[in-house]
Amino acid sequence: MTTRRLAMTLSILLACSTVAAGQDFPYPAQPAPPAPIDGGGGHGGTYFKLGLAHWQGDVFSSRALTHWNGNLFGSDYDLTSLDVEVETYFDHPILFLTGWSIGYRKDAINNADSGHMLYGGAFTSVNIKAFELRAGAGLEWGIPSLNFDTTEFDYRSDGALRYTHIYPAKNVDVPGVGTTKDGVHYPFLEASVVQRPGALLLEAGMRVNIVRFQFDSYEVGLDDRIAYGFSDERVLMPMLFVNVGLKLF
């Protein structure tokens, strides 16, 4: 009897072990690997861009962001620019930066002697569904447009005349021009919205150039005595732009 019970117990244990061996028990879920950083557009590449830009405002009336009116191509001063640019997106962000660019801009298209600016900068971007939000900063260098060199006259009720001459403060040498301190360099900040469908790049945004201006003021009294004063000040000058680009590689 004891032998029969022992044999039965062994048979039951063997059957249970066979069933257990053939059954799949779920394993604990493994955590998903972290998603790679997208870098804005999700893909790197180098683009050749053509752009149109426009400045407008009045440095006299506002030494912060200049005043804008409803007419895009008309104000106290207006300045239309064309530019070419080469821009590279990194495959992966480098120190929170997603790319860099260099370019040339021609300000005041009808004047060949001035308004030649080179620039370079770096940017970071965030991908939001169908487009990117981009922010960047950089430096411009070159010969500024004569559109920013102007004089304002103020005829006083007592017969005195006061006038102020403003112009970008020249602080660098430009090779081949022939004079010293004939160019400028200044920093800029930039924000834009970008789409990169296929090999195309579409962009619209604003660049704020932080330009140092010289203010030379004179007053001529009725006795022909002249009083004068000189100062310089940084002026924030916004510029609207649109760009179209083609991917090179």
Secondary structure, DSSP 8 states (H G I E B T S, - for coil): -HHHHHHHHHHHHHHHHHHHHHS---------------TTTSS-EEEEEEEEEEEEE-TTT-SSS----S-TT-SSEEEEEEEEEEEEEEEEEETTEEEEEEEEEEESTT-SSS-EEEEEEEEEEEEETTEEEEEEEEEEEEE--GGG-EEEEEE-TTS-EEEEEEEE---B--TTSSSSS-BEEEEEEEEEEEE--TTEEEEEEEEEEEEEEEEEEEEE-TT--EEEEEEEEEEEEEEEEEEEEEE--
